[in-house]
Each structure stands twice: as C-alpha cells, then as structure tokens.
Amino acid sequence: LSPSLPMGACCCSQRGKAGYSRVACIYCCTKTFCRCCRKRLVSRSAPFVNPNDYPGWPGWDWSDEPLREKLATLQDGDILLMCCKHPYGEFARVLANSKWDHVAVVVNHRPRKQHLEKSLTRRMTFLAEKYAGIQTYHKVSDAEVDRDYDGSESTGDPLQDVEILESTGDGVHVYNLVKRLRDDPKYFERYAVIALRRLECERTPDRLEAVDDVIKTFRGLPFKQDKADLTAAVMRQKGRGRNVSTIFCAELCAELLQSMGILSKERASNAYLPCDFSSENERYQVKLDGATLAPEEIIKAPSRQVGAASSAVHPLDKYGKKDTE
C-alpha cells in the first residue's frame, strides 16, 4: 500500500489504475484491522502530491489583485483536480492509487436556464423516498447555495464571475470559485492541493449552450447513491451503462465534456474516476476529440506536503479576510 512503491512493482501499483486486483489486495490487508487502525493505515498510505510532481508549486497568490488577473484567464470547461485532506478522499486515493480524489469544472457566470420549482420538488420527493435519509445532508439548490441561481448578468469582475461546478456530499451546485476555494475555511483546508488543467478548444455558442444545459439538468441533484456504479468505476469493470439519477464528481465532469461534443459517449460517464482527468494513467485518462487538456499546473498547495498537520494557512491569517461565519 505504500505510495513509495516503484512504478510497475506489481499489477496494482500503477498510478490511477485502480481495478479489482488493487481493491482486493487492500481489502485483504485491512479486513482484520479495527476501524481506527484502518483509518490510520489509509491516511498513511494515501498517495499525495509532492512539490516536484507538477509545475507551479506552491500555487497562485490568492490575494485579490493577483488572483483577479489569474481568474480572468479561466474558461468554461477548464478542469480542477483536488487532493483532499479528508478520510473519504484519502480512501479514494488509496483505492485508485492516485494523487487526486476529486474533480470539478470551471464555468463562467451568466444568466442560465432554471428548472421549474415544481420539477425540483418532485425530483427530491422521489429521491427522498428511494434513498432514506438523503434530506439530512443534501442541500437543495437556492440563491444561498448556487452563485448563479438568480439568473443575473455577469459583473465583469472575475472574482465575482468565475465559478466552479462540482458534485460533493452536498449535491451538485455552482459555487463562486473565490468564496468556495479561498474564503470558506472548511474547503480551503479540505482542498489541500489544487491543480488546473486548461481545456484547449474553441468555445462555440453551441458548446457554451451545452454547458448551460448540463447545469440546468444536474444542478441540485444529490451525490451518487448507487454503490454499484461507484464500485464498477473503481474496479474498472463494465457497469450497467449511463445512470444519472444521482451523480458523482467525475461523472458530472464527463457529462459536461460529452455534452460539449469533445468526449466520446462510448465510455459511460459513470465509468470515470477523478484521476482519469489527470495525466497519471494513459490507458484510463480522458481521450478528447477536437480538444486537449493542458498539463497540470498547481494553483494552490499547503506550505508543507499533504497530510502534514496544520499545513494549510487559514484565509484569515494569510489574506486578512474577515470570516463572516
């Protein structure tokens, strides 16, 4: 399980490969451990991003003026990879043998189509009946959660207009990037390392409309509840095909790229893992048509390696931002 194993040492040691052999190996190694010991082992074994792995370390200057200049260069469809300080993230990295456990996509603010309130209510009623307890943690889309929920025009200020679309335990939402990744202490700490992969393609009106259609379709949807889909993805096994009644982070990003017409639908969206949007494993990484993803560039990192205690600097200390919570 050690992340220091040489590449190719065994069939389950390749970065981003995941698969049955690796999952079975991890299960056999940990099944006799108590929960506390398993958690400790996973935390110590999870691959992490080191300063020399990718260019850009330790990332951007996240104070307002330098950040505004950086954000102005981001476009719809750019990919954000996260290496998280969170037990679920660490476990996901161990299973996939990847340095990345979460993925989100950049979108720019503009007025967007909204689901009818009745439609959203019916959908949540159905899901609450199917998945008991989902309403205890899922956040319904509203103006308090989703930056663009009010359908307002862009402000012209990248600090206000650059957003991220992601699926987490709270569900699928569109967040203001700065408030989410810098100003929220919880996620500033959790998303310990963030890498940017710029999507290099022509943003035609049809492709931008496809982005908006994806947001309209999936905004407010709960995080993936079907364990069979998640299992098939991490086992690298053929699943039951596309299933978007609920959706996880990599599945959402795949849906967006497929809707833009630059990622084949031959491989179902629920067959992707976050690491497939990185360059770790040539076999499983996304294969785009008429577009490319630029190499990873670190845009945020802690002062010390991921996993070190208190490695992230609180926004209040680093930027003098007043915490409003």
LOMAR-880058 format. One line per field, with one value per residue (C-alpha): residue number from 1; x, y, z. Coordinates in nm, 3 decimals. Layout:
residues N
num = [NUM,...]
u = [X,...]
v = [Y,...]
w = [Z,...]
//
This chain:
residues 325
num = [1,2,3,4,5,6,7,8,9,10,11,12,13,14,15,16,17,18,19,20,21,22,23,24,25,26,27,28,29,30,31,32,33,34,35,36,37,38,39,40,41,42,43,44,45,46,47,48,49,50,51,52,53,54,55,56,57,58,59,60,61,62,63,64,65,66,67,68,69,70,71,72,73,74,75,76,77,78,79,80,81,82,83,84,85,86,87,88,89,90,91,92,93,94,95,96,97,98,99,100,101,102,103,104,105,106,107,108,109,110,111,112,113,114,115,116,117,118,119,120,121,122,123,124,125,126,127,128,129,130,131,132,133,134,135,136,137,138,139,140,141,142,143,144,145,146,147,148,149,150,151,152,153,154,155,156,157,158,159,160,161,162,163,164,165,166,167,168,169,170,171,172,173,174,175,176,177,178,179,180,181,182,183,184,185,186,187,188,189,190,191,192,193,194,195,196,197,198,199,200,201,202,203,204,205,206,207,208,209,210,211,212,213,214,215,216,217,218,219,220,221,222,223,224,225,226,227,228,229,230,231,232,233,234,235,236,237,238,239,240,241,242,243,244,245,246,247,248,249,250,251,252,253,254,255,256,257,258,259,260,261,262,263,264,265,266,267,268,269,270,271,272,273,274,275,276,277,278,279,280,281,282,283,284,285,286,287,288,289,290,291,292,293,294,295,296,297,298,299,300,301,302,303,304,305,306,307,308,309,310,311,312,313,314,315,316,317,318,319,320,321,322,323,324,325]
u = [0.000,0.295,0.291,0.666,0.647,0.827,0.603,0.539,0.633,0.311,-0.010,-0.188,0.085,0.032,-0.090,-0.461,-0.514,-0.746,-0.910,-1.012,-0.660,-0.577,-0.912,-0.894,-0.538,-0.640,-0.940,-0.730,-0.468,-0.716,-1.013,-0.875,-0.798,-1.019,-1.181,-0.930,-0.632,-0.781,-0.831,-0.473,-0.334,-0.536,-0.420,-0.055,-0.087,-0.279,-0.066,-0.015,0.112,0.472,0.630,0.827,0.539,0.390,0.492,0.351,0.409,0.311,0.048,-0.102,-0.102,-0.464,-0.488,-0.744,-0.547,-0.310,-0.598,-0.825,-0.562,-0.531,-0.905,-0.955,-0.770,-1.002,-1.267,-1.569,-1.461,-1.123,-1.064,-0.971,-0.816,-0.811,-0.601,-0.810,-0.738,-1.044,-1.086,-1.308,-1.064,-0.769,-0.957,-1.043,-0.676,-0.571,-0.824,-0.729,-0.358,-0.390,-0.282,-0.622,-0.956,-1.190,-1.254,-1.457,-1.503,-1.477,-1.777,-1.822,-2.120,-2.405,-2.785,-2.881,-3.192,-3.356,-3.552,-3.912,-3.964,-4.233,-3.995,-3.723,-3.970,-4.097,-3.741,-3.637,-3.956,-3.884,-3.519,-3.603,-3.841,-3.584,-3.281,-3.378,-3.204,-3.078,-3.252,-3.036,-2.720,-2.821,-2.851,-3.132,-3.036,-3.130,-2.983,-2.793,-2.606,-2.574,-2.396,-2.591,-2.930,-3.078,-3.009,-2.821,-2.589,-2.212,-2.046,-1.727,-1.519,-1.351,-1.358,-1.738,-1.795,-1.567,-1.748,-1.699,-1.948,-1.897,-2.070,-1.996,-2.189,-2.399,-2.505,-2.443,-2.403,-2.244,-2.023,-1.833,-1.475,-1.319,-1.576,-1.554,-1.181,-1.034,-1.283,-1.454,-1.220,-1.366,-1.286,-0.968,-0.838,-1.001,-0.883,-0.519,-0.372,-0.550,-0.423,-0.559,-0.581,-0.687,-0.924,-0.789,-1.074,-1.298,-1.584,-1.858,-2.208,-2.333,-2.071,-2.146,-2.516,-2.432,-2.254,-2.563,-2.787,-2.573,-2.600,-2.977,-3.011,-2.791,-2.793,-2.942,-2.902,-2.770,-2.426,-2.418,-2.627,-2.587,-2.296,-2.291,-2.191,-1.914,-1.788,-1.780,-1.587,-1.318,-1.295,-1.251,-1.534,-1.811,-2.110,-2.475,-2.432,-2.521,-2.718,-2.759,-3.044,-2.770,-2.415,-2.056,-1.784,-1.602,-1.931,-2.051,-1.732,-1.756,-2.119,-2.017,-1.734,-1.957,-2.231,-1.977,-1.910,-1.540,-1.555,-1.694,-2.007,-1.880,-1.745,-2.028,-1.987,-2.012,-1.704,-1.466,-1.273,-1.128,-0.777,-0.892,-0.894,-0.525,-0.229,-0.143,-0.258,-0.254,-0.491,-0.777,-0.736,-1.000,-0.949,-1.077,-1.174,-1.102,-0.970,-0.682,-0.618,-0.303,-0.061,-0.141,-0.045,-0.056,-0.265,-0.297,-0.084,-0.001,0.330,0.416,0.322,-0.034,-0.108,0.114,-0.065,-0.191,-0.030,-0.289,-0.287,-0.625,-0.753,-0.795,-0.424,-0.292,-0.515,-0.667,-1.016,-1.284,-1.461,-1.832,-1.940]
v = [0.000,0.231,0.524,0.489,0.157,0.178,0.207,-0.132,-0.321,-0.518,-0.525,-0.292,-0.032,0.176,0.527,0.571,0.209,0.107,-0.221,-0.546,-0.663,-0.348,-0.327,-0.697,-0.651,-0.356,-0.545,-0.848,-0.630,-0.437,-0.667,-0.780,-0.426,-0.223,0.089,0.323,0.125,0.108,0.482,0.541,0.298,0.457,0.805,0.697,0.502,0.754,0.893,1.269,1.547,1.648,1.984,1.835,1.637,1.921,2.274,2.574,2.475,2.632,2.785,3.124,3.430,3.421,3.783,3.984,4.166,3.887,3.639,3.857,3.852,3.472,3.408,3.623,3.356,3.070,2.946,2.716,2.353,2.402,2.116,2.145,1.841,1.820,1.623,1.644,1.629,1.419,1.049,0.976,1.148,0.958,0.629,0.714,0.784,0.454,0.257,0.427,0.458,0.820,1.156,1.301,1.220,1.498,1.687,1.997,2.211,2.586,2.776,3.149,3.335,3.429,3.406,3.041,2.836,2.726,2.415,2.481,2.474,2.205,1.983,2.016,1.938,1.626,1.506,1.549,1.383,1.080,1.060,1.104,0.809,0.597,0.687,0.716,0.995,1.181,1.501,1.512,1.608,1.704,2.077,2.188,2.447,2.802,3.152,3.093,2.791,2.849,3.163,3.187,3.077,3.426,3.435,3.764,3.910,3.887,4.170,4.186,4.110,3.765,3.749,3.754,3.579,3.274,2.973,2.602,2.325,2.024,1.730,1.670,1.530,1.848,1.759,1.932,2.309,2.608,2.798,3.122,3.000,3.253,3.206,2.830,2.770,3.067,3.229,2.919,2.787,2.436,2.393,2.597,2.334,2.031,2.101,2.092,2.080,2.200,2.160,2.331,2.165,2.418,2.288,2.395,2.408,2.653,2.771,2.792,2.916,2.556,2.431,2.705,2.627,2.262,2.368,2.559,2.261,2.035,2.281,2.305,1.926,1.833,2.132,2.025,1.653,1.451,1.292,0.938,0.698,0.385,0.194,-0.047,0.237,0.356,0.000,-0.069,0.253,0.186,-0.182,-0.073,-0.308,-0.265,-0.115,-0.104,0.199,0.564,0.631,0.994,0.979,1.081,1.173,1.186,1.437,1.264,1.153,1.514,1.637,1.360,1.452,1.812,1.724,1.474,1.735,1.976,1.710,1.667,1.341,1.020,0.871,0.521,0.506,0.583,0.892,0.682,0.481,0.773,0.841,1.181,1.065,0.999,1.376,1.384,1.261,0.982,0.680,0.692,0.397,0.544,0.919,1.107,1.096,1.417,1.479,1.823,1.944,1.886,1.927,2.119,1.963,2.003,2.332,2.365,2.667,2.602,2.400,2.394,2.515,2.154,1.826,1.697,1.508,1.721,1.861,2.218,2.251,2.488,2.856,2.993,3.267,3.499,3.472,3.480,3.736,3.934,3.834,3.870,3.541,3.605,3.272]
w = [0.000,0.035,-0.210,-0.233,-0.418,-0.753,-1.054,-1.211,-0.893,-0.918,-1.121,-0.878,-0.826,-1.140,-1.076,-1.143,-1.244,-0.957,-1.059,-0.896,-0.807,-0.613,-0.432,-0.338,-0.212,0.006,0.142,0.236,0.404,0.616,0.687,1.025,1.146,1.375,1.230,1.394,1.261,0.912,0.909,1.022,0.764,0.485,0.584,0.586,0.260,0.052,-0.234,-0.210,-0.431,-0.372,-0.464,-0.754,-0.909,-1.114,-1.210,-1.026,-0.662,-0.423,-0.650,-0.718,-0.497,-0.377,-0.267,-0.465,-0.733,-0.845,-0.826,-1.038,-1.314,-1.296,-1.290,-1.598,-1.799,-1.696,-1.936,-1.932,-1.920,-1.754,-1.510,-1.141,-0.972,-0.593,-0.344,-0.027,0.343,0.422,0.515,0.213,-0.019,0.126,0.087,-0.274,-0.347,-0.190,-0.396,-0.721,-0.632,-0.742,-0.608,-0.699,-0.537,-0.653,-0.974,-1.060,-1.367,-1.421,-1.556,-1.607,-1.468,-1.700,-1.690,-1.714,-1.765,-1.441,-1.354,-1.264,-0.886,-0.918,-1.115,-0.849,-0.571,-0.749,-0.810,-0.446,-0.322,-0.539,-0.433,-0.063,-0.088,-0.272,-0.057,0.308,0.499,0.193,0.303,0.618,0.427,0.073,0.005,-0.223,-0.485,-0.399,-0.413,-0.088,-0.227,-0.602,-0.718,-1.045,-0.917,-0.955,-1.330,-1.300,-1.562,-1.521,-1.329,-1.535,-1.225,-1.237,-0.856,-0.880,-1.213,-1.218,-1.075,-1.027,-1.096,-0.872,-0.708,-0.339,-0.044,-0.062,-0.416,-0.749,-0.721,-0.891,-0.647,-0.672,-0.705,-0.468,-0.194,-0.223,-0.255,-0.065,0.166,0.308,0.583,0.555,0.188,0.197,0.439,0.275,-0.082,0.022,-0.330,-0.643,-0.998,-1.307,-1.649,-1.908,-2.173,-2.509,-2.759,-2.939,-2.715,-2.976,-2.886,-2.916,-2.671,-2.419,-2.452,-2.383,-2.062,-1.952,-2.036,-1.817,-1.528,-1.572,-1.586,-1.291,-1.057,-0.722,-0.793,-0.496,-0.488,-0.629,-0.421,-0.635,-0.480,-0.775,-1.010,-0.778,-0.729,-1.102,-1.165,-0.905,-1.007,-1.370,-1.461,-1.715,-1.538,-1.629,-1.851,-1.804,-1.487,-1.382,-1.131,-0.886,-0.984,-0.853,-0.932,-1.218,-1.373,-1.376,-1.546,-1.806,-1.875,-1.937,-2.177,-2.357,-2.392,-2.540,-2.805,-2.724,-2.525,-2.672,-2.516,-2.592,-2.237,-1.997,-1.779,-1.462,-1.564,-1.497,-1.178,-1.077,-1.164,-1.523,-1.572,-1.480,-1.684,-1.439,-1.640,-2.018,-2.051,-1.848,-1.890,-2.088,-2.465,-2.619,-2.981,-3.120,-2.786,-2.546,-2.176,-2.090,-1.837,-1.468,-1.308,-0.929,-0.833,-0.459,-0.219,0.152,0.284,0.359,0.192,0.202,0.519,0.744,1.046,1.013,0.672,0.525,0.617,0.721,0.488,0.787,0.861,0.507,0.339,0.626,0.515,0.776,0.846,0.822,0.966]
//
